[in-house]
Amino acid sequence: MSTLKDIALILTAIGSFVGLMTLVLRWQNKKLDEKLKPICEEIKKTKINKCKNYLVDFLDDVEDGVEMSPERVERGYEVYEEYTEGLNQNHYVKKKWLRLEEAGLLSPIDEAELER
């Protein structure tokens, strides 16, 4: 019977240790998240600005009738998709994109074509 008590004590100790470690890891994750949040926000702002800069230049060239390689056009669509869907942005860039689509200067590309 003493062996069962020893096993029970060992299992209780292991359970307590696991519980304590879980609390410590959760606390560490919370602290790490707090420290990383401003960095992640700054990265997102940078990504948004890079997309906006690229798209404004791209759309100006489309509007001005500048001849572009198929790769540049495809890249424009990729950046636009990241801007609107990945970064959830809906600013003047999207309005201009839609205006150029309505004017026939841009046409939607199949997802399958973007993946090639």
N, C-alpha and C positions, 0 to 999 in steps of 0.2 A: 504494500500500500504506500509505503514511503516513496517508492519509485514514481508512482502516479502523481503524488504531491510534488515531487521534484520536477516532473515533466510539466505539470500545471504551472508551477512557479516560473519555469523557464519560458513557457509559452506566454505567460502574462508579461514577463519582462520584455520579451521580443515584441509583443503587441504594443507595449508602452513606448518602447524605443521607436518603432515604426510610426506611431502616432506623433511622437515628439518631432521626428525628422520631417514628417509631413507638414507640421506647423512651421518649422524652420524654413523649409523649402518654399512654402507659400509666402511667407514673409519676405524671403529673398526675392522671389519673383515679383512681388508687389513693388519692392524698392527698385528693382531693375527696370520694371515697366515705367515707374515714375521718372527715372533718369533718362530712359530712352525716348519717352514721349516727345519732348521738345526736338530731339534729333530727327525723329520720324516725321514730325510736322514740317521741319525745315527741308527735309528731303522731298516731301510731297510738294511743297511750295516751289522748290527748284524744278521738279519734274513738270509741274503745271506751267511755269514760266518758259521752260525750254520748248514744250509743246506749242505754247502760244506763239513764241517767236518764230518757230519753224512754220507753223500754219499761216501766220500773217504773211510771211514772205512767200510761201507757196501760193496762197490764195491771190496775193497781189500779182504774181507772175501769171496765174491762170487768167485773171481778169484782164491783164495787159496782153494776153495772147502769146506769151513767151513759149517757144517750142521746148518741150521737156522729154527726157528719155522715159521709156515705160517704167524703169526702176524708180525714177523720181516721183512719178505719178503714184505708183504702188506705195512708196514710202509715205507720201502725203496721206493716202487712205489709212495706212497703218497708224500714223501719228494721230489722225483725226479720231480713229476708233479708240485709241488709248486715252485721248483727251476727253472724249464724251462718255465712254463706257468704263474704262479703267480708273480714271480720275474723277468721274462724275461731274464734269464741267459743262456748263451750258451758258456761255457768255456770248459776246459779240462775234467771236470766231464762228460759233455754230450758226448764228444768224447769217453771217456772210457766206458760209459754206452752203446753207440751204438756198440763199438767194442766187448763188452761182449755179446750183443744181437746177433751180427753176428756170434760169436763163439758158440752160442747155450747155453751159461751159464745163460742168462736172456731171458725170453719170455714175450711178451706184455700180460697184464692182461686186460680183458674187464672192461669197466667203471662200468658195472653192478656189477661185482665181487668186485670192490673197494668200492662200496656203501653199500654192505651187512654188 
